[in-house]
């Protein structure tokens, strides 16, 4: 949720690509970057590139990159998944 909250304000994120889902949210060079879990050097490299201005992400476009996670769209997708699952059981 923290990633989505930050991105909704146009803030790019850096996250470890752990199994809990950052890879579903972060789109490299669009709304942030991923590094391999435990790769501290990779994290530091990304952070330094952001600080030095070597990575340019258009802050205005970041909120649109997470459109499918906004509440109304999320619940529409969830509803469709539930209806589809019920239909298959019949």
N, CA, C and O of each residue as an XYZ file, in Angstrom:
360
protein
N       0.819     -1.195      0.000
C       0.000      0.000      0.000
C       0.864      1.262      0.000
O       0.475      2.280     -0.571
N       2.014      1.199      0.626
C       2.883      2.372      0.678
C       3.352      2.762     -0.713
O       3.420      3.948     -1.036
N       3.679      1.770     -1.544
C       4.091      2.067     -2.913
C       2.979      2.789     -3.654
O       3.218      3.808     -4.302
N       1.773      2.269     -3.560
C       0.646      2.866     -4.274
C       0.340      4.269     -3.763
O       0.051      5.165     -4.556
N       0.399      4.466     -2.464
C       0.151      5.797     -1.895
C       1.171      6.800     -2.423
O       0.805      7.903     -2.829
N       2.442      6.426     -2.421
C       3.483      7.323     -2.933
C       3.258      7.631     -4.403
O       3.334      8.785     -4.823
N       2.984      6.605     -5.173
C       2.800      6.791     -6.608
C       1.562      7.625     -6.918
O       1.541      8.353     -7.910
N       0.539      7.527     -6.086
C      -0.664      8.333     -6.323
C      -0.349      9.828     -6.221
O      -1.087     10.655     -6.754
N       0.744     10.173     -5.539
C       1.193     11.563     -5.419
C       2.298     11.894     -6.419
O       2.873     12.982     -6.371
N       2.600     10.955     -7.331
C       3.612     11.206     -8.348
C       5.034     10.968     -7.898
O       5.974     11.470     -8.513
N       5.201     10.206     -6.832
C       6.535      9.936     -6.302
C       7.010      8.570     -6.803
O       6.365      7.560     -6.520
N       8.130      8.517     -7.545
C       8.644      7.227     -7.998
C       9.173      6.424     -6.811
O       9.595      6.992     -5.804
N       9.146      5.111     -6.939
C       9.550      4.238     -5.834
C      10.671      3.297     -6.243
O      10.785      2.897     -7.402
N      11.485      2.957     -5.271
C      12.523      1.939     -5.415
C      12.166      0.840     -4.426
O      11.925      1.109     -3.249
N      12.132     -0.409     -4.910
C      11.762     -1.511     -4.029
C      12.508     -2.775     -4.415
O      12.882     -2.971     -5.572
N      12.715     -3.629     -3.417
C      13.221     -4.970     -3.699
C      12.124     -5.734     -4.429
O      10.943     -5.570     -4.123
N      12.499     -6.549     -5.374
C      11.541     -7.338     -6.152
C      11.197     -8.606     -5.381
O      11.492     -9.716     -5.822
N      10.570     -8.423     -4.228
C      10.216     -9.560     -3.373
C       8.899    -10.179     -3.834
O       8.210     -9.624     -4.690
N       8.559    -11.320     -3.268
C       7.393    -12.071     -3.723
C       6.069    -11.432     -3.339
O       5.022    -11.882     -3.805
N       6.079    -10.407     -2.515
C       4.823     -9.827     -2.043
C       4.163     -8.862     -3.011
O       3.103     -8.325     -2.690
N       4.740     -8.614     -4.185
C       4.025     -7.874     -5.194
C       4.577     -6.596     -5.773
O       3.932     -6.043     -6.664
N       5.727     -6.070     -5.342
C       6.201     -4.835     -5.954
C       6.368     -4.937     -7.471
O       6.203     -3.950     -8.187
N       6.693     -6.133     -7.952
C       6.846     -6.330     -9.392
C       5.546     -6.160    -10.157
O       5.566     -5.906    -11.362
N       4.410     -6.298     -9.472
C       3.109     -6.066    -10.100
C       2.783     -4.582    -10.170
O       1.939     -4.168    -10.964
N       3.437     -3.791     -9.353
C       3.130     -2.364     -9.241
C       4.157     -1.507     -9.968
O       3.796     -0.610    -10.731
N       5.430     -1.781     -9.733
C       6.490     -0.933    -10.280
C       6.791     -1.307    -11.725
O       7.038     -2.468    -12.052
N       6.762     -0.286    -12.580
C       7.122     -0.417    -13.987
C       8.419      0.377    -14.177
O       8.402      1.607    -14.130
N       9.537     -0.315    -14.392
C      10.816      0.383    -14.511
C      10.782      1.504    -15.552
O      10.241      1.340    -16.645
N      11.363      2.630    -15.192
C      11.435      3.838    -16.017
C      10.080      4.512    -16.226
O       9.991      5.497    -16.960
N       9.027      3.998    -15.595
C       7.698      4.616    -15.680
C       7.308      5.192    -14.326
O       6.922      6.357    -14.226
N       7.412      4.356    -13.271
C       7.001      4.823    -11.944
C       7.983      4.417    -10.834
O       7.689      4.587     -9.651
N       9.127      3.892    -11.212
C      10.116      3.506    -10.214
C      11.058      2.446    -10.743
O      11.170      2.239    -11.952
N      11.733      1.779     -9.822
C      12.684      0.732    -10.201
C      12.728     -0.362     -9.147
O      12.443     -0.131     -7.972
N      13.090     -1.550     -9.592
C      13.232     -2.711     -8.713
C      14.698     -3.128     -8.640
O      15.461     -2.931     -9.586
N      15.070     -3.694     -7.528
C      16.384     -4.319     -7.388
C      16.167     -5.689     -6.752
O      15.130     -5.927     -6.133
N      17.118     -6.571     -6.896
C      16.993     -7.921     -6.356
C      17.095     -7.897     -4.828
O      17.929     -7.179     -4.278
N      16.260     -8.670     -4.146
C      16.333     -8.713     -2.682
C      17.751     -9.039     -2.205
O      18.395     -9.953     -2.720
N      18.216     -8.294     -1.236
C      19.549     -8.510     -0.687
C      20.667     -7.807     -1.438
O      21.806     -7.780     -0.971
N      20.353     -7.237     -2.598
C      21.368     -6.564     -3.414
C      21.501     -5.106     -2.967
O      20.980     -4.196     -3.613
N      22.195     -4.906     -1.870
C      22.359     -3.562     -1.318
C      23.072     -2.652     -2.312
O      22.727     -1.477     -2.438
N      24.064     -3.188     -3.017
C      24.787     -2.387     -4.009
C      23.842     -1.927     -5.117
O      23.941     -0.794     -5.586
N      22.930     -2.800     -5.535
C      21.948     -2.434     -6.553
C      21.021     -1.332     -6.073
O      20.695     -0.410     -6.820
N      20.599     -1.434     -4.813
C      19.755     -0.399     -4.215
C      20.489      0.936     -4.162
O      19.943      1.970     -4.548
N      21.726      0.905     -3.684
C      22.517      2.132     -3.562
C      22.754      2.755     -4.932
O      22.689      3.976     -5.079
N      23.027      1.928     -5.932
C      23.237      2.431     -7.290
C      21.997      3.158     -7.790
O      22.094      4.264     -8.323
N      20.823      2.537     -7.618
C      19.581      3.190     -8.043
C      19.352      4.492     -7.287
O      19.023      5.514     -7.889
N      19.523      4.458     -5.991
C      19.315      5.647     -5.171
C      20.249      6.776     -5.606
O      19.820      7.924     -5.729
N      21.508      6.460     -5.836
C      22.467      7.478     -6.285
C      22.101      8.045     -7.650
O      22.298      9.235     -7.895
N      21.571      7.210     -8.543
C      21.150      7.698     -9.860
C      19.976      8.665     -9.729
O      19.917      9.668    -10.440
N      19.050      8.371     -8.833
C      17.942      9.301     -8.588
C      18.475     10.621     -8.034
O      18.101     11.694     -8.508
N      19.339     10.541     -7.042
C      19.882     11.746     -6.408
C      20.662     12.594     -7.411
O      20.569     13.822     -7.394
N      21.427     11.944     -8.280
C      22.245     12.653     -9.270
C      21.432     13.152    -10.458
O      21.961     13.864    -11.311
N      20.164     12.792    -10.524
C      19.326     13.219    -11.641
C      19.553     12.419    -12.907
O      19.171     12.858    -13.992
N      20.167     11.252    -12.788
C      20.426     10.409    -13.958
C      19.187      9.631    -14.389
O      19.113      9.155    -15.522
N      18.231      9.504    -13.504
C      16.972      8.832    -13.828
C      15.900      9.908    -13.902
O      15.687     10.659    -12.950
N      15.231      9.972    -15.044
C      14.202     10.990    -15.257
C      12.850     10.311    -15.444
O      12.606      9.656    -16.457
N      11.996     10.472    -14.477
C      10.642      9.926    -14.548
C       9.682     11.100    -14.477
O       9.815     11.968    -13.614
N       8.718     11.126    -15.384
C       7.746     12.215    -15.413
C       6.743     12.026    -14.279
O       5.871     11.159    -14.333
N       6.891     12.851    -13.263
C       6.063     12.725    -12.059
C       4.570     12.822    -12.362
O       3.757     12.189    -11.689
N       4.213     13.605    -13.366
C       2.803     13.780    -13.707
C       2.174     12.497    -14.242
O       0.960     12.318    -14.145
N       2.983     11.605    -14.804
C       2.459     10.376    -15.409
C       2.395      9.202    -14.429
O       1.767      8.184    -14.722
N       3.030      9.338    -13.290
C       3.089      8.226    -12.338
C       1.703      7.816    -11.833
O       1.414      6.620    -11.816
N       0.829      8.744    -11.421
C      -0.490      8.308    -10.927
C      -1.279      7.475    -11.946
O      -1.979      6.538    -11.562
N      -1.175      7.801    -13.216
C      -1.891      7.034    -14.238
C      -1.329      5.622    -14.389
O      -2.038      4.722    -14.838
N      -0.065      5.421    -14.020
C       0.555      4.102    -14.167
C       0.000      3.081    -13.180
O       0.202      1.879    -13.349
N      -0.694      3.552    -12.159
C      -1.279      2.639    -11.166
C      -2.801      2.676    -11.221
O      -3.474      2.321    -10.253
N      -3.329      3.099    -12.337
C      -4.771      3.259    -12.518
C      -5.567      2.027    -12.102
O      -6.618      2.153    -11.474
N      -5.077      0.839    -12.446
C      -5.836     -0.382    -12.146
C      -5.936     -0.670    -10.651
O      -6.738     -1.507    -10.237
N      -5.138      0.008     -9.845
C      -5.177     -0.210     -8.398
C      -6.080      0.774     -7.659
O      -6.310      0.622     -6.459
N      -6.594      1.784     -8.367
C      -7.504      2.722     -7.704
C      -8.777      1.990     -7.318
O      -9.196      1.050     -7.994
N      -9.377      2.422     -6.242
C     -10.477      1.692     -5.608
C     -11.578      1.280     -6.578
O     -11.961      0.110     -6.595
N     -12.092      2.190     -7.375
C     -13.216      1.846     -8.247
C     -12.826      0.769     -9.261
O     -13.588     -0.173     -9.480
N     -11.672      0.893     -9.869
C     -11.239     -0.108    -10.855
C     -10.902     -1.429    -10.181
O     -11.183     -2.496    -10.725
N     -10.300     -1.361     -9.000
C      -9.959     -2.578     -8.267
C     -11.218     -3.369     -7.948
O     -11.262     -4.579     -8.166
N     -12.243     -2.694     -7.434
C     -13.474     -3.395     -7.078
C     -14.211     -3.912     -8.306
O     -14.849     -4.962     -8.242
N     -14.135     -3.197     -9.416
C     -14.724     -3.698    -10.662
C     -14.035     -4.990    -11.088
O     -14.703     -5.955    -11.461
N     -12.707     -5.015    -11.035
C     -11.965     -6.230    -11.398
C     -12.276     -7.365    -10.439
O     -12.479     -8.502    -10.865
N     -12.315     -7.067     -9.146
C     -12.624     -8.085     -8.144
C     -14.020     -8.654     -8.375
O     -14.217     -9.867     -8.301
N     -14.966     -7.806     -8.647
C     -16.340     -8.241     -8.929
C     -16.361     -9.181    -10.135
O     -16.996    -10.235    -10.091
N     -15.673     -8.802    -11.201
C     -15.633     -9.640    -12.404
C     -14.980    -10.992    -12.132
O     -15.423    -12.009    -12.665
N     -13.945    -11.015    -11.320
C     -13.286    -12.281    -10.968
C     -14.243    -13.177    -10.193
O     -14.326    -14.376    -10.460
N     -14.961    -12.607     -9.243
C     -15.910    -13.385     -8.438
C     -17.032    -13.926     -9.308
O     -17.383    -15.101     -9.203
N     -17.598    -13.091    -10.161
C     -18.679    -13.530    -11.059
C     -18.172    -14.634    -11.981
O     -18.878    -15.615    -12.215
N     -16.978    -14.487    -12.498
C     -16.398    -15.505    -13.376
C     -16.215    -16.827    -12.632
O     -16.511    -17.890    -13.177
N     -15.733    -16.765    -11.400
C     -15.541    -17.985    -10.603
C     -16.870    -18.663    -10.313
O     -16.965    -19.889    -10.372
N     -17.884    -17.890    -10.003
C     -19.215    -18.451     -9.740
C     -19.771    -19.096    -10.998
O     -20.350    -20.180    -10.940
N     -19.598    -18.437    -12.131
C     -20.106    -18.969    -13.400
C     -19.453    -20.299    -13.754
O     -20.114    -21.186    -14.295
N     -18.178    -20.449    -13.460
C     -17.472    -21.699    -13.773
C     -17.942    -22.848    -12.891
O     -17.860    -24.008    -13.294
N     -18.427    -22.544    -11.705
C     -18.865    -23.593    -10.777
C     -20.221    -24.162    -11.157
O     -20.580    -25.249    -10.704
N     -20.970    -23.462    -11.967
C     -22.330    -23.912    -12.331
C     -22.294    -24.999    -13.371
O     -23.344    -25.489    -13.789
